[in-house]
Every structure is written in structure tokens, then in C-alpha cells.
Amino acid sequence: MASGYNAKEEDGHRAGAAGPGESASRSRKPDNTAFKQQRLPAWQPILTAGTVLPAFFIIGLIFIPIGIGLYVTSNNIREFEIDYTGTDPSSPCYNCSQTYSWNSTTLCTCTLTFSLNQPFEGNVFMYYGLSNFYQNHRRYVKSRDDSQLNGDLSSLKSPSKECEPYHTNEKPIAPCGAIANSMFNDTLELFYIDPNETRTPIPLMKKGIAWWTDKHVKFRNPGGSNANLTAVFQGTTKPVNWRKPVYELDSDPENNGFINEDLIVWMRTAALPTFRKLYRIIQKKNNMTPTLPRGNYTLEVTYNYPVHSFEGRKRMILSTISWMGGKNPFLGIAYMTVGSICFVLGVVLLFIHHKYGNRNNSSDIPS
Amino acid sequence: MDFSTIRNLISRYCAGEENWVDSRTVYIGHKVPPPGTEAYIPQRYPDNRIVSSKYTFWNFIPKNLFEQFRRIANFYFLIIFLVQLIIDTPTSPITSGLPLFFVITVTAIKQGYEDWLRHKADNAINQCPVHVVQHGKVVRKQSRKLQVGDVVLVKEDETFPCDLILLSTSRDDGTCFVTTASLDGESSHKTYYAVQDTKAFNTEEEVDTIQATIECEQPQPDLYKFVGRINIYLDRDEPIARPLGSENLLLRGATLKNTEYIYAVAIYTGMETKMALNYQSKSQKRSAVEKSMNAYLIVYLCILISKALINTVFKYVWQADPNRDEPWYNQKTETERQRHILIRAFTDFLAFMVLFNYIIPVSMYVTVEMQKFLGSYFISWDDEMFDEELGEGALVNTSDLNEELGQVEYVFTDKTGTLTENNMEFIECCVDGHVYVPHAICNGQIMSGASSIDMIDSSPSAEGKEHEELFFRALCLCHTVQVKEEETVDGIKRGIHQGKATSFYISSSPDEVALVEGMKRLGFTYLRLKDNHMEILNREDEIERFELLEVLNFDSVRRRMSVIVRSNSGELYLFCKGADSSIFPRVISGKVDQVRARVEHNAVEGLRTLCVAYKRLSREEYEQVCHLLSSAKLALQDRDKKLAEAYDVIERDFILLGATAVEDRLQDKAADTIESLHKAGMKVWVLTGDKMETAAATCYASKLFRRNTQILELTTKRTEEQSLHDVLFDLSRTVLRQHGSMTRDTFSGLSSDFQDYGLIIDGATLSAVMKPAQEGSGTGGNYKEIFLEICRNCSAVLCCRMAPLQKAQIVKLIKASKEHPITLAIGDGANDVSMILEAHVGIGIMGKEGRQAARNSDYAIPKFKHLKKMLLVHGHYYYIRISELVQYFFYKNVCFIFPQFLYQFFCGFSQQPLYDTAYLTLYNISFTSLPILLYSLIEQHINMDILKRDPSLYRDIAKNSLLQWPIFVYWTFLGVFDAVVFFFGAFFLFDNTTFTSNGQLMATNTQMMFGNWTFGTLVFTVLVFTVTLKLALDTHYWTWINHFVIWGSLLFYVIFSLLWGGIIWPFLNYQRMYYVFMQMLASGPAWLSIILLIMVSLLPDVVKKVLCRALWPTTTERIQNADKLYKGHLSEFTPLSSLHAPPVHGRGHNEGQNHTHRRTNWCCLCANLFLRNTP
């Protein structure tokens, strides 16, 4: 969009010395300012083939390398995904998924084995994924009380109306609402199986998985950070589907109550019905050995979360990250495509510019 | 309105025929006549109150609200707001209630203020004092308390407070002079007469003694019709009955002139006066753009409803599975479960409507209003439309029609005062073929010089000398000019004879004044009429006295007037002056050929010519004349006809003296303006009350008709020879034959290879054409169609001898023709008001004939020439601006709402909004409102100077071309495409990949997932940037304001989002946006995808623009390109015509045509260069 500034001078002749007799008419005369006369200096760009051409080539030249870079980075990311829903009778979790009921006191566990063909280096992130789970349903999304979660004592005792029908269960529910009530409560544990068949548990970090601001500002336990949670939550009851009250989610006081990071992660409702949420972090040990070497692993699942009724699926995902986040081939491909389209268009425009551009602009104006 | 008037009305309309009184009896001074003369029928009349206001204090709020909600848009938003209040909807009622409340309040305040002003004006009129005679004394009364039957005293220069019957005047002859400028636009003085039997009662005591009743018809709106009878009861019992006509009726609104005072009796008051009955309520004019806007609105309403329907249906299909409807994690409340399915479905439908309602933005209406209101200031600010002489610039009375100025197809213009200055000037006279020119006139000031006559020819012979003297005397005597002596500020009485250029001559015809003043310059000064003697100061400064014996008044059928005078020496003369066509046949001697040649020469030059002739009368002849006249005047029946016969007998056997020429000068640059309008593709019609010859001459002078224009006449003269039917068919055949062979080449506008036609039609013929189906002949109804067909093929039409109402009729006829063209009427006098009100755009000229036209117009300009800039520059800009505004508004709301529609497919059709409430509310109000508003105020796609120099650019936007359906569909599809890009772009990034962010800002050890609000924010960010940048791409005129607003509103969006997510807002019960925007910005892929998605959305539009410009450029685009090439210096000398698209002809002769085209351009350029190089 090359063009020059067409700065027109503000019309200078302001009809200078007005005689005293004219003062009456002078007052009605419009001001001769550039703005009022619509003659403000202006840049007047025009999109022509000639001016757009370089822009297209430049965009092409920038986008294609970015795309390639993104694509390569994305391909270097290791990702492993395993479905443990147990719909298939051959699946180890089949029994758990079939016999599940909310009221059962015994925990149903199942074990899946898998192998990683390539070592995972750096920090490895462990996700759980759910599909066909409408966390973005309107009734669901609004069914929460942010001020309760923020530690407001009055809201703790009388949660917002929005929490219906998970509002009170004789006593007020804390945390109230459908989101909290349906918190994901499978327990996933990972074991590395040595070539000599010994199972070593892999340490899973449960802290640092939530947004810092959520953990430290948005979610607060009522009564301050050092209060006795059991006492504070006196007079409230646990959500209907929970096994334990909110103050027993974790033994670590920094990760208990409303500031339990699993809860915080769950409370951030997903955008789409198929989603994954960060579950644990496997920290790298040192630079020498990979965090997860290649080999066989077992995943031990404490199967608590029913998805069978709505044909949902549950997955466990292991992934490394790069500077641009997780595995993401789409962005790289998109960049490459757009870059090449721009380039091709540039060529087409070049052709058009040469064939037609001159005719339009100058053939009729010989000078 | 009190109860009795209502009862009166009811009884009038409901009780049937017998109670209907079709005449009224007025008792002068409320005095009951001697008993037994007649049955007294009491009638109730309204008081003299004039009401033009719409509201009263009490009904303002309900009536105003009702009026406002009658607008489809307001009603729609009200419904949405109510729905939001009643049912559980995804967005809060505030989001639509607040803007609606704002809009309604602002409009109500504006209308309330306007009505208050109207109330004030009404009160001023209703309370202005009136002098009423009561019991022999003059009493002051408020105007509104005036009643029928009151005797009113009106003094000079006062306006009549109601319709009055003249009783007596200060003048002995019972006449008074009146101007009706504010009624019908005629500024001339008209004479009204008192009834002979009452004219003697000219003091208040005497007037009070009159015992009389007036019987007259009930009020009717025709200004010139009145029938009545006055019964005067003198001493005897038997009343004297005298007829009353319109010459006795003084109309409300007219002004008394040149008469000290009058007594008159009120007969029609208040809203029953003829003026009030003629008052056309200003119906609101709506522009074509607004109509398109409403059409689009309906389309979008359909889209909205279908969207909501589709989603509702899908929702219930999808929910058929109970595990989807109500999975264990998302239970319904008990009340929700118990609701009936139909109610649920209906509320769901309404909720979807509410969710998508932003597709029809309330802010568009506000923005359009603001654009129009603020934009109209540029018209009144325009320096070039300021007239130094008047000390005034253009005035905008209605800002609703700005863009309509860019759409005009027909221009109807008045002649006198609009095309011409309405300033008659005596140019020359010709006596026996010798031409006399009053000595040099320089800027209207007479140069002092010894000789007072410039003779062009050699000095005349002795006989010529005699004729010369007679000629000058004739002109000094043969007129109806009155002399008005006025005191100057100094208190010195100054007569005309003191040689000052004064305006003391008053006459109903400005031509006469010009002639008498011209005579003064030639040495003969008319002094006064005293005791029936006319006094003339001749060249030797001697006073000559002529006794005025008879005046044979001018009428438009005879087109001449005569006077019979007796000179000092006792000789009797009859002087006659009139149109050449009515004088020449009556001449028996004189140098007819020379005079005729001169007259024709002058007529071609556009001068108004009159011929002067005389004859000497012997005493016997005079006796005969007197006898003829008095017997005609006394006739009770067919008086007019008998008078005409008498005149015809008297006015014959003249000796021709000479001719005069008076110029009504064309306004400055009138011809240039008309030429520009022609080139811009507008058809210019001149509608005038003037006679055909003068009007035609003006049309030639103003280049409305060119030398090669073939004139078609549709006048009484022709229709006398042939039947109207035949003439019409003849003409249409002529026009259509040409039309058939002519290539449709009207768009180049410059090729003059086809014949263009001009049509002249006069008022009488027009009314015959307009007459609905004539009885007997079946073809009668078709005349209109044929007439329209002829007019459509004429580049210029002249309608002469038009009555004011006929002007409006013509405008209406064209308006209603099948193309529904946009019409513009321009005029300066009150007689143009009806036409100004009727046309789509009415423009008033602040002329000499009062402010009536300017006040009733939509726009008022000082001079006709300003019309050019008004239409070609302002109109063009406003149209471009508002059409972009409308299209862009719909586009940006499609972009805004369509992702939300798509999102429903992924959230279980649960009406979950994609964006946060704040974003939903502020999107149209603040994030994207200012750039388009400012764009629509200051965009200039082409330089102003080029627009003015090349009127044919106006054709590029003709016929609402930027708001046609294909363009609308393009914009809509662009919006849908962009929306799809935003949504699925974000969707793919969220769906199958880990689109994640760094949870702890600026540290890289963790990886979080984003939720639905981040998804929405990402889409919204791309959306705001895309629509703003799209506007940036469309902007051709980047002033600092545009830069400020475009980049400013993007910056504002970012800052607002940072703030909105930056803290936990205490008054909100949710914190879903907390840190969402920051987290998004902390993620690399988010940045990359925002940039990518913006690029992809803008790409197709850029490519389309570039390709269209390169392959199929419009004239506008060619000129833009060329302007670019010359770095803005194009306007100086390049022939713009060269840039026009070559006309698309048949394949065959295309080459040759192009060739000649190019050659002429070469010539043009050479000429230009040559001109530049010569000093």
C-alpha cells in the first residue's frame, strides 16, 4: 500500500482584514479550517495490484518458514494417548465400567499396560481426556458460585441460586453447583516396568497444574490460608456425588479445600465436548536420562468416574511440550498453506499487473 | 378543543344531510339584524388558534413512546428486552435494555425540544395583538381570541390574522394593496376592493354602525375561489345585497401594503382559514438508503428467526436421548423438568433469538442518526457555499436526507429567482429600428455622465424625433406603477426627481418597474399620479401632466395593456404595450419589420421584450370607447367576456412605436451548473409560471437546451390544431424512433452523437394530460404513460405557465413512474413550496421572495450554483459514506454472531454464549463503533476537486448502486466466511491439539489448558481486529482522525480486556474472565493463530478488490489510479474524460470508436497544455 502523503495545504486565504462593517456577516461565515472544509491532510492509499504485490510476497516469505518451523517443532513433540473407558469386553476396565455405581463403597481398579517406543525427554505432562462430555453446556457452565470459591463466608453458607439443583442438600453444599459436583475423580498412577519386570512407580507432581492466578487469587479457602478447614466448612455438606468433603481432598494444606488444584483445573470449563485437562506433571530428573525412557508401563486406574451412560470416553495422555505448547500440526500446516497461497496470488497479481495495470493507468494519459 | 366543537363535528358528520350547513352567515360586529328578516341559525366556529405542535404536556410521554416504538427497529429491541426480562436467557437484560433506553431517551428529548419550539411559535402567533372594533372603540385582543364576525383593524405592513372580508380602507376608492408572498409566492402587490356600500365607513365609530350580514360558503382550501354575499341594512328595511368574490377576501398570512389601514370582518378563523387548510403537514421524508436498510433488516430478521428455529429443532432432535438431555453431571431442577415441552421449546426459541439478536444492531440506528446529524454540519460549514452578499451559507433543515443528495435523477427547478436573479433590468429600447441603450451601467451604479442616452444608430429624423418622444411618454404613462415616497432615516423627504436610484416604484410586475426606471435613465421620469393626473418630468426638467382617463388592465389572454390619457393640449392618446404576438397583428403603420427584427434578436438573447404602440383618438372615438367600456363594466352577466370584446374593439389600428428589452439576468454560473447536472446524468426540468418564450430563452441561455436540441412542443397552440391524442402519439413516435436506433450509450455522457430532445409543455396542456380517463375515449387514461415515456427520453423539459400545485403534480407524477426515480426540487418562492415538499429532496434558495421556500425545504442554499457542490460533492460523499456504513454494520454483526451460532452445535444447543457479557454489550457500542462513525463522516474516496470537475462520476453511484442486493450478498457472505474462519480456526486449535498456555506467567515449567472463555476471547480478539482492519482497508482517506480512531479502538479493546480480566470486579457475581486475556496473550500459539486468522479473513476481500480494480475497473477506480499516478496533481490539467470506461458498443465498430475517442482526448490535452503555457 505504497503511496505518498497528499498533504494539501490548509487553504491559506482566510480573507484577512475584515472591515468593521462586515462584522455581522463575518460571524455567520463558516470557519475556513481544514477540518470544516473537509480538506484535512490525508494519506490516500489505494489497493492496486502493484501495491499489494510486494505485501503478498512478503507474507508468503514470512509465513512459509514459520509454518515449517511450527510443523517440525510439533512433530518433535512426543505424545502418547491411551483410552481406558472399558467399553470393549476385552478391555481391562470393562468390569469396572459395567458394575459401576455411585454408592458402592469398594473401589474398582483396573490396570492397563502400554509401551512407549520413544523416550520422552524434558518435563512430561499427564492429561486425562474426556469426550462427549458437555462441560460447555449453558446449564452446566453457570452452575457455580465464584464468590463461594473465593472464600466468601456468606456465600459459603448460602450459595448462589445458579447452583440449582446442586444448591443445598439439607445443608448448603460446598462447593456448590454442577461443575464441582461432577469433578473428575479417577485416580491414575503410572508405573515403569523394567526389563526385569520390576514395577517402579513414577513420581507424579500434583501441584503446579492450575493457573497461578486461579490458585492464588480466584480460589481461596474461607477463613484465610491457615484456618482449620474442618471447622470452617462446618455447617456445609459435600457435593452429592463426592466421596469425601472438600476439606479432605488432599493432605497437603496448600492443596486442600477450594485451592485443591485438581478442583481448580476441573472448574475451568472446557470449550468443546472433547477436551483434555492437565492431571499431573512428571518432572525431568536430569539431563542425562530421559524422563520416561522407552519401555513398558502400566497405568493403574481407580475407576470412579462413569461415562458409559452418555457414551463418553476417558483417555490418559502423556505429552512433552515445546516453546509453542503441545503437539499442534494444524497451526504449522495452516501457516504453510496460507503462505503458499499468498505466494501464488502474488505471482497471479504480478501477471495481471503487467497485462492490465498499464492499460488502466497510463495508456490513455500520454504525458 | 372544547366539548361543543366535538359535538359540532359529530353532528356534522354523523347526523346526516339535514344538519349539514353548506354556507355560513356572519353577523358583522355580532349585531343581530333587524328581526324578522331571516331565521337566525346559530353556528359555532373555532377560535382563531393555530396549532402546529404535535404533543401537549400531558400526552407527550405516551404519544411519543407510541410513535417511537412504531419504528420497526425500536419495537424489535423492546421485544428482545421484554423477552430477556421474562424468561431465563443467556444474556442479561441490561445488554439490550441500556442501549434501547439511551436511544429512546435521546430521541424523546430531541422531539420534545422541537415540539416545545413549535409551541412557542404557536403561542407567539396566537398571542400577538390584534385590533378589534368593539362598541365604536378599537380594542386590543390576542389573536387567538378573535372570533368570526369581529371587525378588525389592520394597519400597514401588518399581517392579516384570519380570513377577512374587506369593509373599508383608508383610501377613498376603497381599495387596498396586499402581498401574498407567504401564501402563493407572488410578491407583487395585489389590489383588493371593498364593497361600494361599505367603503365610506372608515373610522371605528362609523364601522361600528354598519348593520350587515355576510353569507358565504364554508371554508375550502382553494385560495382563489370565494363566493359570498353581503346584505347591508341601511335605513330602509330592505337590505342591499352585494356579491362578494375573492377580490374582497383578505387571506390570513397576506400582508397589507401601501395602505394606511383597513377595516375588515373576520369570516374564517383559526384552523379554518384558507392558509391553515392549505397547510400541508410536512410528511416525513425517508431516503432510499433507509428503505434499503429496512429491506436488509427484514432479511436479517428472517436469518435470525431461521437461525433460532434451526437451533431449536436441532436441540430437540439432539436431546431425544435422555442421557444427552440430562446427563448425570448436569441435572435439571425440578421446575424445569415439570415444564411442558411446548413451553420449553418456545422459551428455547426465544432464548436463541435473544442470543443472536445482536445481528440486528441497535447501535446501527444510533450511528446512522449521528452520522446524518453530524455529517450535515459539513454542508453548513462549507465555505464555498457561503454567499458573501447574503452573508449566509447553506442551511440544513433535515439531516435525514444527506445521502439522497447523491441519488438525484430528476431536478425540478423554478426559473425566476432560481435560475435567474429575479432582478429585472432595462437593457435597451428600440424606436422605429433605432436602438437606445441607457448609458453605461457599471455594477448596478449609474455612471455620472453628460449624455444620458447612448445611441447606437444615427440620430433620427424629425418624424423619428416625434416618435421617440411619444415612445418615452408612452412607457411613462402606460403602466400601473405606484410611487411610494418614503422618509429616509434623516427625516428628509426625498422624491424620485432628486435623481437617486430608489426603489420607490411599486408594481405588481417587476418588468414595469424596470421599464419606468429605464425611462428615468433615458430622461423621462414618472413622478406620481395625482388627482387622476400623471406627472412626468421630461428631459428639459419640465413637468408634463396627463389626465388618466381609462386603464385597460393587463390580462394574460390579451397579453397587453392600454391607457387612455389626455395631454395638456387636450389631445387624446391611447398607449398600448404588450407581447409582440399580440401587438403586431393590430398595427397598421410603423416600421414593423425593423422592430420585429430587433425583437426577435432580443428574444433569442433571452431578453423579455415588449412592444409599444399608440393611436390618437378623436373626441368622438373617445366617447365611443367610454360607452363601450362602461356598458361592459356594468354588465351583470359575462362581464369578463364583454370586457374582452370591448378591449378587442378598442385596441386596434395602432401605430407601432418600438420595443423594449428587459433582462432577467441568469444567476451566476447557472449554465455551468445545469451542464454539470446534465453530465452527471440528471434530468433537469424547469417549472415556471412564466410564459413560454421567456422561459425558453432562459433555458437556452442556461444551456438547458443546446443549439442542437430538438424542441418538442406540447402546448395549447399545437393542441388547438391537432387533438392532444395525436400530438402525444406524434411526439412519442419521434422520440422512440431515435431511441431505437440509438445505442445505449448514455453512460459515457460525453458523446453527443445522438439527438437530444427538449420538451416544452404548458400548464393547460399538462392538466389535460393529467386528467384521469376522459369520458368517451378509452385511451384517455394512457396519456400519462405516453407523456412519461416522452419525458423519459428528453434530456430537458420545460414546463411553463405552471400553477404552484401543478408543479407538485409533476413531481408526483415522476415520483410515481415505474422506476421510482429520486427527485429534487429547487425553488425560491412560496409558489415552489408545494413542489419542494413533494420531491424527495427539497432545496430552497434564500431568495428575494421571502424565506418561505427556504423554511419549508430540506436544505437551503444561497444560490443556484451551489447546487453543484451540494449534489456532486456532498451528495456523492454522503452516499458513499452511508452505504459503507450500512453494509459494514451488517457485515460486522454477521462476523460477530455467526461464530456464536456455530458454537451451538458444539455445546449441545444450550444457548451458551461464546463471548463474555461485557464483550457482547460493548462490541457494537465501543470496540467497533467509532471507526465506522468517523469513516462515515470523513471518508473521501476521490478528491473533492475531481468530483466537481468530472460530474459524470456521479453516475457511478446512481440508482442506489452501492446498496444493491448483489453487493449486500457479497458483504454477507464475506461476513459468514470470516465468521467461519474465526470459529473453525479456533476450533481446530482447541480440539485436537493441546492448545495450552503457560500458567505461571513468564516461566516455562507448566502447561495449562484453556477453557471455554478463552476460546471465546480468542475468537473475539480475532473478530475485533479483523473487522477494524477491514474498515482500514476500505478507507481511502486517512487523516489523523482515522489513524487515531482505528488504532485507538484496537488499543482500547486490548486495554479494556486487560483491565476487565485484571481484577476481580466486586460488583459481579462471576469471575469467569479473570486473567483469561492475559493467559491467552502469554501463549505463543495464540499470537500465531490470531495473526494467521486475521490474515486469512482479510485475504479474500483484498484479492477481490485488487482483481476487480485491475480487470473491471469502474470510472471511479480509474480516476483513483490516475490520481495516484500523478501524486494528487491530476486535478490540475488531466482530461478526466480520458479515464472513462470506453463505451461498450457492438463488437463491430468498437475499434474505430475507441480510436476517435482517444484522439479527442489528445486534442483536449493539447488544448489544456496550450492554455497552461500561455500567460
Interface residues (C-beta under 8 A of the other chain):
Chain A: S3 G4 N6 K8 D11 A24 S25 R28 K29 P30 D31 N32 K36 Q37 Q38 R39 L40 P41 A42 W43 Q44 P45 I46 L47 T48 A49 V52 I59 F63 I66 L70 N123 F125 Y127 F133 Y134 Q135 N136 H137 R138 R139 Y140 V141 K142 S143 D145 D146 S147 N150 S160 E164 P165 Y166 A178 N181 S182 G208 I209 A210 W211 W212 T213 D214 V217 K218 N241 V265 R268 T269 A270 A271 L272 P273 T274 F275 R276 K277 L278 I281 P306 S309 F310 E311 S319 I321 W323 M324 G325 G326 K327 N328 P329 F330 L331 A334 Y335 V338 I341 C342 L345 L349 I352 H353 Y356 G357 N360 N361 S362 D364 I365 P366 S367
Chain B: P90 N323 R324 P327 W328 Y329 N330 Q331 K332 T333 E334 Y377 F378 S380 W381 D382 D383 F386 E388 G391 E392 G393 Y877 F906 C907 G908 S910 Q911 Q912 P913 I938 Q940 M944 G985 F987 F988 L989 F990 D991 N992 T993 T994 F995 T996 S997 G999 Q1000 L1001 T1004 N1005 T1006 Q1007 M1008 M1009 F1010 G1011 N1012 T1014 F1015 G1016 L1033 H1036 Y1037 W1038 T1039 W1040 I1041 N1042 I1064 N1069 Y1070 Q1071 R1072 Y1074 Y1075 Q1079 S1083 G1084 P1085 L1088 S1089 L1092 M1095 V1096 L1099 V1102 V1103 K1105 V1106 L1107 R1109 A1110 L1111 P1113 R1118 Q1120 N1121 A1122 D1123 K1124 L1125 K1127 G1128 T1134 S1138 L1139 R1158 N1161 W1162 L1165
